[in-house]
Amino acid sequence: MGNAEPGRNVPIPVERSGPRADTGVVGTAVLLVVAIVLPTALGCAVLGAIRVHHRLAERRRRPPLEPIEHIGADLRRLHAQLADVENQPARPGKGLRVTALRAAYVDVLSVACLRLDVDAPRASGSDRVPLPEIYRVECDLRAHGLDVRERVTG
């Protein structure tokens, strides 16, 4: 057990015999790779942080509210178009056009309801809003000063 005292567990250094490996070139290569990759990764992180900041700022920004007069004009125009298409004789594509116009009309009705604090139209079991619900919303909007059934001239 050499120089170790009895009862003590002390490691004895072992000398390696033979030539040591020259790692100077590998160390330089590793430093070079780190010097190239680190600024690139840091730059990507900064650009990513800037993009995330801009996206979050866009979400917080609200679009300017459309004047209620424009919403009313859109409602009257869509209502007149819908009435015209519904009163046309049957022809190919009429049902699709009526469905599209009614969906657009309900969308604008919902916007008007939000602006005037009126209950928005509710869809039934299918995703379509029934006509009695549309009539109820039109009546509520009329009570708040927005008449959607005025005839559009032009």
C-alpha positions in Angstrom: 0.0 0.0 0.0 2.9 2.4 -0.4 2.8 5.7 1.3 -0.8 5.5 2.5 -1.4 5.3 6.3 -3.1 2.2 7.5 -6.9 2.6 7.7 -7.0 5.6 5.3 -8.2 5.2 1.8 -6.2 7.8 -0.1 -5.8 7.5 -3.9 -2.3 7.5 -5.2 -1.7 9.5 -8.3 -0.6 7.4 -11.3 1.8 8.8 -13.8 1.0 8.0 -17.4 3.9 6.9 -19.4 4.2 7.7 -23.1 3.4 10.7 -25.2 0.3 12.8 -24.5 -2.2 13.5 -27.2 -1.9 17.0 -28.8 -5.4 18.6 -28.4 -4.4 22.1 -29.2 -5.8 22.0 -32.8 -9.1 20.5 -31.6 -9.5 23.1 -28.9 -8.9 25.8 -31.5 -11.5 24.2 -33.8 -14.0 24.1 -31.0 -13.4 27.8 -30.2 -13.8 28.7 -33.9 -17.1 26.8 -34.1 -18.4 28.5 -31.0 -17.2 31.9 -32.3 -19.2 31.4 -35.5 -22.3 29.7 -34.0 -22.9 31.7 -30.9 -23.3 35.2 -32.6 -25.6 33.5 -35.2 -27.7 31.9 -32.6 -27.9 35.1 -30.6 -28.9 37.0 -33.7 -31.6 34.5 -34.5 -32.9 34.7 -30.9 -33.0 38.5 -31.0 -34.9 38.5 -34.4 -37.3 35.9 -33.0 -38.0 38.0 -29.9 -38.6 41.0 -32.1 -41.1 39.1 -34.3 -42.9 37.7 -31.2 -43.1 41.3 -29.8 -44.6 42.6 -33.1 -47.2 39.8 -33.3 -48.3 40.4 -29.7 -48.5 44.1 -30.4 -50.7 43.4 -33.5 -53.1 41.3 -31.5 -53.5 44.0 -28.8 -54.2 46.6 -31.5 -57.9 46.7 -32.3 -59.1 47.9 -35.7 -60.9 51.2 -35.7 -64.6 50.8 -35.2 -66.7 51.2 -38.3 -69.3 54.0 -37.9 -72.8 52.8 -37.2 -74.0 54.6 -40.2 -71.8 52.4 -42.5 -73.0 49.3 -40.7 -76.7 50.5 -41.2 -76.0 51.1 -44.8 -74.5 47.7 -45.3 -77.5 46.1 -43.5 -80.0 47.9 -45.7 -78.1 47.1 -48.9 -77.8 43.4 -47.9 -81.4 43.2 -46.9 -82.5 44.7 -50.2 -80.3 42.3 -52.2 -81.6 39.4 -50.1 -85.2 40.4 -50.7 -84.6 40.8 -54.5 -82.9 37.3 -54.8 -85.6 35.6 -52.7 -88.3 37.1 -54.9 -86.7 36.0 -58.2 -88.1 33.0 -60.0 -86.4 29.6 -59.4 -83.1 29.2 -61.3 -79.9 27.3 -60.9 -77.8 28.6 -58.0 -80.6 30.6 -56.4 -80.4 28.6 -53.1 -76.7 29.0 -52.8 -76.9 32.8 -53.5 -79.7 33.2 -50.9 -77.7 31.2 -48.3 -74.6 33.3 -49.0 -76.5 36.6 -48.8 -78.3 35.6 -45.6 -74.9 34.6 -44.0 -73.4 37.9 -44.9 -76.5 39.7 -43.6 -76.4 37.8 -40.2 -72.7 38.6 -39.9 -73.4 42.4 -40.3 -76.4 42.0 -38.0 -74.1 40.6 -35.3 -71.7 43.5 -35.7 -74.5 46.0 -35.3 -75.7 44.1 -32.2 -72.3 44.3 -30.6 -72.2 48.1 -31.3 -75.7 48.7 -29.9 -75.6 46.2 -27.0 -78.3 44.1 -28.4 -78.5 40.3 -28.1 -76.8 38.8 -31.2 -78.7 36.3 -33.4 -78.4 32.8 -32.2 -78.1 29.8 -34.5 -80.3 26.8 -34.1 -79.2 23.1 -34.1 -77.8 23.6 -37.6 -75.4 26.5 -38.0 -78.1 28.6 -39.7 -80.0 31.4 -37.9 -83.7 30.8 -38.3 -85.8 33.6 -39.7 -87.8 34.4 -36.5 -84.4 35.0 -34.8 -83.4 37.4 -37.6 -86.8 39.2 -37.2 -86.3 39.5 -33.4 -82.8 41.0 -33.9 -84.1 43.5 -36.5 -86.9 44.5 -34.1 -84.4 45.0 -31.3 -82.1 47.1 -33.5 -85.1 49.2 -34.7 -85.9 49.8 -31.0 -82.3 51.1 -30.6 -82.7 53.5 -33.6 -81.3 51.3 -36.5 -83.9 50.4 -39.0 -82.6 47.8 -41.5 -85.7 47.5 -43.6 -85.6 50.9 -45.1 -85.5 50.6 -48.9 -82.2 51.4 -50.5 -82.4 53.8 -53.6 -79.9 53.5 -56.3 
